[in-house]
Amino acid sequence: MQSALIVLIIAFIVEFMQLTSFLEWFNLQDNNMAKIIFGSTFHVSDLVAYTLGIITTLIIENKLNND
């Protein structure tokens, strides 16, 4: 459970960083690999997807551990 929350927090941090010009701070605005890894646009739907993915994973993990 703890690792799932850490993954979710990291995903949220990366997504919220997309609201800033952090790629420009590190002079990576023209680096395609950085854009692929960090993304370049913020979407609330991504936050929802990350959260639902973690919840689904925790439910499956809980059911597997209870059997």
C-alpha positions in Angstrom: 0.0 0.0 0.0 2.8 2.4 0.9 4.6 1.9 -2.4 1.3 2.5 -4.3 0.9 5.8 -2.6 4.4 6.8 -3.4 3.9 6.0 -7.0 0.7 8.0 -7.0 2.4 11.0 -5.4 5.2 10.9 -7.9 2.7 10.7 -10.8 0.8 13.7 -9.4 4.1 15.7 -8.9 5.1 15.0 -12.5 1.6 16.0 -13.8 1.5 19.2 -11.8 5.0 20.1 -12.9 3.5 20.2 -16.4 1.7 23.4 -15.3 5.1 25.1 -15.0 7.8 25.7 -17.5 10.2 23.3 -15.7 11.6 21.9 -19.0 12.7 25.4 -19.8 14.4 25.8 -16.4 16.7 22.9 -17.3 17.0 24.0 -21.0 15.1 20.8 -22.1 12.3 22.4 -24.0 13.6 21.1 -27.3 14.6 17.6 -26.0 12.1 15.1 -27.3 13.1 12.4 -24.8 12.4 14.8 -21.9 9.0 15.7 -23.4 8.2 12.0 -23.7 9.2 11.2 -20.1 7.7 14.2 -18.4 5.0 15.2 -20.8 4.2 18.7 -21.8 0.5 19.3 -21.1 -1.5 19.1 -18.0 -4.8 17.1 -18.0 -7.0 16.5 -14.9 -8.1 13.3 -16.6 -4.6 12.0 -16.2 -4.8 12.5 -12.4 -8.1 10.6 -12.4 -6.6 7.8 -14.5 -3.6 7.5 -12.1 -5.9 7.4 -9.1 -8.2 4.8 -10.6 -5.2 2.7 -11.7 -3.8 2.7 -8.1 -7.2 1.9 -6.6 -7.7 -1.0 -9.1 -4.2 -2.3 -8.3 -4.9 -2.1 -4.5 -8.2 -3.9 -4.9 -6.7 -6.7 -7.0 -3.7 -7.0 -4.6 -6.0 -7.2 -1.6 -8.2 -9.9 -3.2 -5.1 -12.0 -4.2 -3.7 -11.7 -0.7 -6.9 -12.8 1.0 -7.2 -16.0 -1.0 
